[in-house]
């Protein structure tokens, strides 16, 4: 059963993936890069090269690309393969207006002939397996997941990841797992389910009851970076690992080290630390009502880290999981 850390722009870069790998121990998920734009005539821009980096421990690694021009996407897929990607994935699911409204991401769901053309063009040049990630459709009146599955299978796509919402839903409401299950049941290729998997119990239910060959978890990993370890515990019939305030502190300090090793500037490091702490600090109980506010108001990295030296957050019952939302 495949468990995937979903790519999230501005989140799942190399330092974050290294943190997830370390916290997951022997149960690290399958890793995918942040999505790489093909909007420029030059694919391997400095930002794309940086986003495409991966370490040996992440292999086999998948590079995800997005765009709407078949020729550029085929060229980008070939270059991703040359960078060492074991798999290349086309993003047809991003709901961000600046992506979808230009015909990329979930915008491809409004132009299925172009989606087919793109997949065919990529397959003509690619030697490694091609994956596709998509949503159910643009909106409730245009659910096209059945057509997308048929196109994917006809184009020899090797894996389809389905987020159970439409583009218009974005991340509101609930993922439609019945729709995911129906597609997975009829598919000739592996289908991965994505959406609202925020704890080990839900993960096992989705794997058991919806015909999928795996699950993909995104936003929930920001709320709970131990979720992959906990899913593995539950799969083995064990109680999911209980996370303590001390472990949270250690993870924050380690993440700061990983970000600094990656040569980010202090302001960038502080932003990324606040990004994860805004979620994690929700797990501290009512005895620490001002802790999250103090953390998020920190003006520099040292002040931020000093907050995590507070002995009160190290007490055995100061922190609890699960509390996450979204995936």
Secondary structure, 3 states (H helix, E strand, C coil): CEEEECCCCCCCCHHHHHHHHHHHHHHCCEEECCCEECCCCCCCCHHHHHHCCCCHHHCCCEEEEECCCHHHHHHHHHHHHHCCCCEEEEEECCCCHHHHCCCCHHHHHHCHHHHHHHHHHHHHHCCCEEEEEEECECCCCCECHHHHHHHHHHCCCCEEEEECCCCCCCCCCCCCHHHHHHHHHHCCCEEEEECCCCCHHHHHHHHHHCCCCEEEECHHHHHCCCHHHHHHHHHCCCCCCCCCHHHHHHHHHHHHHHHHHCCCCHHHHHHHHHHHHHHHHHHECHHHCCHHHHHHCCCCHHHHHHHCCCHHHHCCCCECCCCCCCC
